[in-house]
Amino acid sequence: MRNLIKQVPTDKKKAFEFEIDWQCVHDHNIIEKKLRPWVKKKVTEFLGNEEQGMIEFIMRKVTAQSKPEGILAELEGFLDDEAENFTLKMWRMLIFEVLRVKAR
């Protein structure tokens, strides 16, 4: 597990440039199983309530394989200073989950 964590870039530029294996994401239902609960929790923390529209917006962006820079730019209007941290953490989680299922 530690080796997997070490493989996940902490630097924003490197994380955002990481080549996501979208087929793996799809095959293992990573977006629904892992990402959605995390996004739901974080959006609720930031906005104070479970903002379903925001959660669905983020899920659609990731499902459409949008670039993290684009997601970040769109979230800045809603999450202000938290947008970059949120997007980076979400992207790192996506990378980790892909590496985790590939390591099995």
ABEGO torsion letter per residue (X at the ends): XAAAAAABBABAAAAAABBBBAAAAAAAGAAAAAAAAAAAAAAAAAAGBBBAAAAAAAAAAAAAGBBAAAAAAAAAAAAEAAAAAAAAAAAAAAAAAAAAAAAX
